[in-house]
């Protein structure tokens, strides 16, 4: 038995919210060069840059999201 499908407006709003609420997506778009398998960075260095960016841009702790 199948219930009602979500209205397209709800699906679109949910997708928009997820994009806007995702700080990692913002960090990658603003601070990282992507698009090639040849680009490399060590995980610790990337995370340190993310933490610094998060504190500056979001005013909080990257792990908890708390200000």
Protein Blocks (a to p, Z undefined) as FASTA:
>chain_A
ZZddddfklmmmmmmmmmmmmmklmmmmmmpcchiakbccdfklmmmmmmmmmmmmnopa
fklopZZ
